[in-house]
Every structure is written in structure tokens, then in C-alpha cells.
Amino acid sequence: MRKDLKQKSFQRVVDANYNRAKEGLRVCEDVARFIFDSKPLTGRWKRIRHELSEAIGTLGLKEIVSARDIAGDVGRATIGAESLRKGVPDILYANCQRVKESLRVLEEFAKLMDISAAERLKRLRYKVYDLEKETLGIL
């Protein structure tokens, strides 16, 4: 694979997973804010979201976004399971999983781009593990 194509492919992976993680974090933050009315939990979810933005910013956000190819994305269709939610616990759990999975992918690909960003992403992933346990414990 040509180097420029490989770089663009890496950037597309980072872009998709960054968006997925940010969206999932926002859902978790809003559950903490509007469902639990918990200022401390809301603040912790929000801080993780901002820390994620800082970590990805070191990888070159402009280049990452410009590599985006929504029309050419072979995996963009929604699967049926994503449409089924039985309540807030399902919403929260699904989005915690989405965040953790995306952070893992970001961590792995960041290892090819910037090892310090990969370490930051790993730390964020472990913060999410703890915050998930605490947040789900409220339910």
C-alpha cells in the first residue's frame, strides 16, 4: 500500500472512532446531567470528552477530518441491534461500550502515529472503566 493511502486510511480509522467516542461520551454525560442530576458525574464525563479532544488534536485533527469519506464508508449502515433500547440502563451501557471500544481502536492506531497520544488514550480508557462502573452503579 502506498504511504499516502496508508496514512489516509489511518486517519479515517481515527476520525470514525473519535466521532464514535465523542458521541458516546456525550450520551453518558447527558444521562448523568439530565437523568441523574449529578453535577460531579456530569463533570467527570465532560472532562474525559475534553481530554479526548486534546489527545486527538495532537494527531492532526484537520488532516484527520479531511480524510473523512462518508459516501465511501462500507460500514456506515445501522444494524438492527442499535435501534433496540429498553430504557436508560440500555442506553448508558451501550454508549459506555461504544466509548471503550473506540478508545481502544484510537489507542492502537495512535501507536503508529504518536506514542504519547496512545498513552493518553489508554489512560482515558481506564478512566472510562471506572466511571462506567460508578455511573451504572446508580442504576
C-alpha positions as CSV (number, residue, x, y, z in Angstrom):
1,M,0.0,0.0,0.0
2,R,1.3,3.5,-0.8
3,K,2.3,5.5,2.2
4,D,-0.2,8.3,1.4
5,L,-3.0,5.8,1.1
6,K,-2.0,4.1,4.3
7,Q,-1.8,7.5,6.2
8,K,-5.3,8.4,4.9
9,S,-6.6,5.0,5.9
10,F,-5.2,5.5,9.4
11,Q,-6.8,9.0,9.6
12,R,-10.2,7.6,8.5
13,V,-10.0,5.0,11.3
14,V,-9.1,7.7,13.8
15,D,-11.8,10.0,12.5
16,A,-14.6,7.4,12.8
17,N,-13.5,6.3,16.2
18,Y,-13.0,9.8,17.5
19,N,-16.5,10.7,16.4
20,R,-18.0,7.5,17.9
21,A,-16.2,8.0,21.2
22,K,-17.3,11.7,21.4
23,E,-20.9,10.9,20.6
24,G,-20.9,8.1,23.2
25,L,-19.3,10.3,25.9
26,R,-21.9,13.0,25.2
27,V,-24.8,10.5,25.7
28,C,-23.2,9.3,29.0
29,E,-22.7,12.9,30.1
30,D,-26.3,13.8,29.3
31,V,-27.6,10.8,31.3
32,A,-25.5,11.9,34.3
33,R,-26.7,15.5,33.8
34,F,-30.4,15.2,32.9
35,I,-31.4,11.7,34.3
36,F,-29.3,11.6,37.4
37,D,-28.9,15.3,38.0
38,S,-25.4,14.6,39.2
39,K,-23.0,17.6,38.8
40,P,-19.9,15.5,39.8
41,L,-20.6,12.7,37.3
42,T,-21.5,15.1,34.6
43,G,-18.3,16.9,35.1
44,R,-16.2,13.7,35.0
45,W,-17.8,12.6,31.7
46,K,-17.3,16.1,30.3
47,R,-13.6,16.1,31.3
48,I,-13.0,12.8,29.6
49,R,-14.6,14.2,26.5
50,H,-12.4,17.2,26.5
51,E,-9.3,15.2,27.3
52,L,-10.1,13.0,24.3
53,S,-10.3,16.1,22.1
54,E,-6.9,17.3,23.4
55,A,-5.3,13.8,22.7
56,I,-6.7,13.6,19.2
57,G,-5.7,17.2,18.5
58,T,-2.0,16.1,18.8
59,L,-2.6,13.7,15.9
60,G,-3.6,16.5,13.4
61,L,-7.3,17.0,13.6
62,K,-7.5,19.0,10.4
63,E,-5.9,16.2,8.4
64,I,-8.0,13.6,10.1
65,V,-11.3,15.3,9.3
66,S,-10.2,16.0,5.7
67,A,-9.6,12.2,5.2
68,R,-13.2,11.5,6.0
69,D,-15.1,9.7,3.3
70,I,-18.7,9.2,4.4
71,A,-20.0,8.3,0.9
72,G,-17.3,5.6,0.6
73,D,-17.7,4.1,4.1
74,V,-18.6,0.5,3.6
75,G,-19.7,0.1,7.2
76,R,-21.9,3.1,7.8
77,A,-25.3,1.3,7.7
78,T,-27.1,1.0,11.1
79,I,-27.6,-2.6,12.4
80,G,-30.9,-3.6,14.0
81,A,-29.5,-4.0,17.5
82,E,-28.6,-0.3,17.6
83,S,-32.3,0.5,17.3
84,L,-33.4,-1.6,20.3
85,R,-33.2,0.1,23.7
86,K,-35.4,-0.9,26.7
87,G,-34.6,2.1,28.8
88,V,-31.9,4.4,30.3
89,P,-29.7,1.4,31.5
90,D,-29.5,0.0,28.0
91,I,-28.7,3.5,26.5
92,L,-26.0,4.1,29.1
93,Y,-24.5,0.6,28.8
94,A,-24.4,0.6,25.0
95,N,-22.7,4.0,24.9
96,C,-20.1,3.0,27.5
97,Q,-19.2,0.1,25.4
98,R,-19.1,2.3,22.3
99,V,-16.7,4.7,24.1
100,K,-14.4,1.9,25.4
101,E,-14.2,0.1,22.0
102,S,-13.5,3.4,20.2
103,L,-10.8,4.4,22.7
104,R,-9.1,1.0,22.2
105,V,-9.1,1.4,18.4
106,L,-7.8,5.0,18.8
107,E,-5.1,3.8,21.2
108,E,-3.9,1.1,18.8
109,F,-3.7,3.4,15.7
110,A,-2.2,6.2,17.7
111,K,0.7,3.8,18.4
112,L,1.5,4.1,14.7
113,M,1.3,7.9,14.8
114,D,2.3,9.3,18.2
115,I,3.1,7.0,21.2
116,S,2.4,9.8,23.7
117,A,-1.1,10.2,22.3
118,A,-1.5,6.4,22.5
119,E,-0.6,6.5,26.2
120,R,-3.1,9.4,26.9
121,L,-5.8,7.4,25.2
122,K,-5.0,4.3,27.2
123,R,-5.3,6.3,30.4
124,L,-8.7,7.7,29.2
125,R,-9.9,4.2,28.5
126,Y,-9.2,3.2,32.1
127,K,-10.9,6.3,33.4
128,V,-14.0,5.3,31.5
129,Y,-13.8,1.8,33.0
130,D,-14.0,3.4,36.5
131,L,-16.6,5.9,35.6
132,E,-18.8,3.4,33.8
133,K,-18.8,1.2,37.0
134,E,-19.7,4.2,39.2
135,T,-22.4,5.5,36.8
136,L,-24.0,2.1,36.2
137,G,-24.0,1.5,39.9
138,I,-26.5,4.3,40.3
139,L,-29.0,2.4,38.3
